[in-house]
Amino acid sequence: MSKKKVSIFLRAKDVCPSGYYRLLQYFYKMQDVDLTIHSVMPPSVYLWYHSHVSANRLRKLAASGFIYLLMFFSTLCALLSEFFRHPDVLIVQREVLPRLSSPLHLWLLRRLARRSQLIWDFDDDIFQSGELTQKEAKQLIEESKHIIVTSEYLRSHIPEPHLSKVMLLPTTDGDMQDIPMEQMMADRKHTFETELRMVWVATRNNIEYLVHFLPTLDEAAKRIKEQNGKQLTLEVVTSLPIPFEPKYLQMNFHQWTHELAIQKMVSSHIGIMPLLENPYTLGKGGFKLIQYMSVALPVIASEVGYNSYVVDSSFGYLVPNEQPELWVEYLLKISSSWSDYLSMSTTSKRIYDEKFSYQTNYLSWLQLVQDL
């Protein structure tokens, strides 16, 4: 039997988190798939833009024309190439051309959708963020065979006549499945005697949420040192430095790489996900929390959107934004007892396996592609 041809359009191969964790980590392991990946922008340009351009308004403005032309022609060539490839399944992750859709691109996509089975996948509120135009959204909704989203909140953006196409699939992480848990927990127990180590892994778009809560975490560091004699440390893994100088909190900044993010999650004690509530964060899929759970980390998160579905009191805490002092209280609790910590850690991994496992998602995608 010939392999099924699958073509994927995503932001940047391997280095864009949404494309990798929503799709590539599964399709790389499918033996019966002939896979082609189209990047909206080259991975090197994507990394350069997010590391050196996007946070600076003048640089962003200066580079915007170049970036758009690059995306325009790379996606145009990719769409044209698909007419010769004749894919069985065409998957669009988020959108084909961000921010400003092109009539030519939409016409080509429409023609391809008539020849292939189109699947549209997204995991953020790309309607609210403005990266998806109304014209492209309408076309993807109407022409997709399946629409894959993370939550009921994102499902609510799909018009009633097309709701039957929607499938809920959480974003998860399979890269830490084979980490030796026994050694990892022994290492954590050793550092727990003198230190409580938090980890925050995120893109630059979420830095403002962390910065908002850093004074509270600094106060928690002071209290933990006074009451439990331990240093509170925050391992920050992202693409940009954090503009904050703590008095008591030990902050270690790390430039994001895939391998380093895994290393810091494995060596930490708690994963955190602070958010402020707005229309965009209501659509977030809680991926950081699920990543933390995959390596048996207890979590503390803002009580916003999908976070409330992911977290329960058996392995973590939800903090209402109107009660930031609870961050201090919960961190004190976690730092006080290794036996309580171990119970939360074990439960975190168990619930990950039950509700958010990589294997379940892999089988869902495999079945979906096989049935088309």
Secondary structure, DSSP 8 states (H G I E B T S, - for coil): ---EEEEEEESSTTTSHHHIIIIIHHHTT-TTEEEEEEESS-HHHHHHIIIIITT-HHHHHHHHHHHHHHHHHHHHHHHHHHHHH--SEEEEES-SS-SS--HHHHHHHHHHHHHSEEEEE--S-HHHHS-S-HHHHHHHHHH-SEEEESSHHHHTTS-GGGGGGEEE------TTTTS-HHHHHHHHHHHHTTEEEEEEE--GGGHHHHHHHHHHHHHHHHHHHHHH--EEEEEEEESS------SS-EEEEEE--HHHHHHHHHH-SEEEE----STTGGG---HHHHHHHHTT--EEEES-TTHHHH--TTTEEEE-TT-THHHHHHHHHHHH-HHHHHHHHHHHHHHHHHHS-HHHHHHHHHHHHHH-
